[in-house]
Amino acid sequence: MAPKLLVGKRLSEIKLFKHSNITARAVVAPIAAITMAALLYVYARSSIHAAKRNAARYRAADGGQVSWYNESQRRHGVLEKPEEPNIIKQLFFGTRDETATVAPKGKGRSEGEQLLRSRKVKPVDS
């Protein structure tokens, strides 16, 4: 015996089992919510990782420190942008390229700051 076609019935009226109140809408709604939540989670995670990779690449191009002047020069076409690695490959296999490495920090001070600190006059104890 072939199943009856459900022509003209609404989704809320279609019962999945003969003697129960479980309708198709009661099953589809949670599945749709879980799917949307999973897609939002994946999108948020991937965009955060992409932003971190880009920041690390630009920091490495500027010598280990963020330079807003250099960033402005790049956006106006004066300086070249850092090389863009294969994004799809990084998405699946992670970052293993050398441009994303950050220079090690020495007590959080740049060379210019260390030079200024060395030239600073120290008070004489009297």
C-alpha positions as CSV (number, residue, x, y, z in Angstrom):
1,M,0.0,0.0,0.0
2,A,1.5,3.3,-1.1
3,P,1.6,6.2,1.4
4,K,-1.0,8.9,0.9
5,L,0.2,12.2,-0.7
6,L,-0.1,15.1,1.6
7,V,-1.3,17.7,-0.9
8,G,-2.8,20.8,0.5
9,K,-1.8,20.2,4.1
10,R,0.2,22.6,6.2
11,L,3.5,21.7,7.8
12,S,1.9,22.1,11.2
13,E,-0.8,19.6,10.3
14,I,1.4,16.8,9.1
15,K,1.8,14.2,11.8
16,L,4.9,12.0,11.7
17,F,3.4,9.2,13.7
18,K,-0.2,8.0,13.6
19,H,-1.1,8.3,17.3
20,S,1.2,11.1,18.6
21,N,1.2,14.9,18.6
22,I,4.7,15.2,17.1
23,T,4.4,17.2,13.9
24,A,6.9,18.0,11.2
25,R,7.3,21.6,12.5
26,A,8.2,20.3,15.9
27,V,11.1,18.3,14.4
28,V,12.3,20.8,11.8
29,A,12.4,23.9,14.0
30,P,15.1,22.6,16.4
31,I,17.1,21.1,13.6
32,A,17.1,24.5,11.8
33,A,18.1,26.3,15.1
34,I,21.0,23.9,15.7
35,T,22.2,24.3,12.1
36,M,22.1,28.1,12.3
37,A,24.0,28.1,15.6
38,A,26.7,25.8,14.2
39,L,27.1,28.0,11.1
40,L,27.4,31.1,13.2
41,Y,30.0,29.4,15.5
42,V,32.1,28.3,12.5
43,Y,31.9,31.7,10.9
44,A,32.8,33.5,14.1
45,R,35.8,31.2,14.8
46,S,37.1,31.4,11.3
47,S,36.8,35.2,11.1
48,I,38.6,35.6,14.4
49,H,41.5,33.4,13.3
50,A,41.7,35.3,10.0
51,A,41.9,38.6,11.8
52,K,44.7,37.2,14.1
53,R,46.6,35.9,11.1
54,N,46.3,39.3,9.3
55,A,47.4,41.2,12.3
56,A,50.4,38.9,12.8
57,R,51.4,39.2,9.2
58,Y,51.2,43.1,9.3
59,R,53.1,43.1,12.6
60,A,55.8,41.0,11.2
61,A,56.1,43.2,8.1
62,D,56.5,46.3,10.4
63,G,59.3,44.7,12.5
64,G,57.3,43.1,15.3
65,Q,55.3,46.1,16.3
66,V,52.1,47.8,15.0
67,S,52.9,50.9,13.0
68,W,49.8,53.0,12.2
69,Y,51.9,55.2,9.9
70,N,53.0,52.2,7.8
71,E,49.4,50.9,7.8
72,S,48.2,54.3,6.5
73,Q,51.0,54.2,3.8
74,R,49.9,50.7,2.7
75,R,46.2,51.7,2.4
76,H,47.1,54.7,0.3
77,G,49.4,52.6,-2.0
78,V,52.7,54.0,-1.0
79,L,54.0,50.8,0.7
80,E,53.4,47.3,-0.6
81,K,51.1,45.0,1.4
82,P,52.6,41.9,2.9
83,E,52.3,38.7,0.9
84,E,49.0,37.0,1.2
85,P,49.4,33.3,1.8
86,N,47.0,30.6,0.6
87,I,44.0,31.2,2.8
88,I,42.2,28.0,2.0
89,K,45.3,25.9,2.8
90,Q,45.7,27.8,6.2
91,L,42.0,27.3,7.0
92,F,42.4,23.5,6.8
93,F,46.0,23.0,7.9
94,G,46.7,26.0,10.2
95,T,49.4,28.6,9.9
96,R,52.9,27.3,9.2
97,D,54.1,30.1,7.0
98,E,57.1,32.2,8.1
99,T,55.4,35.6,7.5
100,A,53.0,35.0,10.4
101,T,55.7,34.7,13.0
102,V,56.2,37.6,15.3
103,A,59.5,38.9,16.4
104,P,60.4,38.0,20.0
105,K,59.8,40.8,22.5
106,G,62.6,42.0,24.8
107,K,60.9,43.2,28.0
108,G,58.2,44.8,25.8
109,R,60.5,47.6,24.7
110,S,61.5,48.6,21.2
111,E,65.0,49.6,20.2
112,G,64.1,53.3,20.2
113,E,62.6,53.1,23.6
114,Q,65.7,51.3,25.0
115,L,67.9,54.0,23.4
116,L,65.8,56.8,25.1
117,R,65.9,55.0,28.4
118,S,69.7,54.7,28.2
119,R,70.1,58.5,27.5
120,K,67.8,59.5,30.3
121,V,69.6,61.4,33.0
122,K,69.6,59.6,36.3
123,P,69.2,61.6,39.5
124,V,72.3,62.0,41.7
125,D,71.9,60.8,45.2
126,S,73.0,63.5,47.6
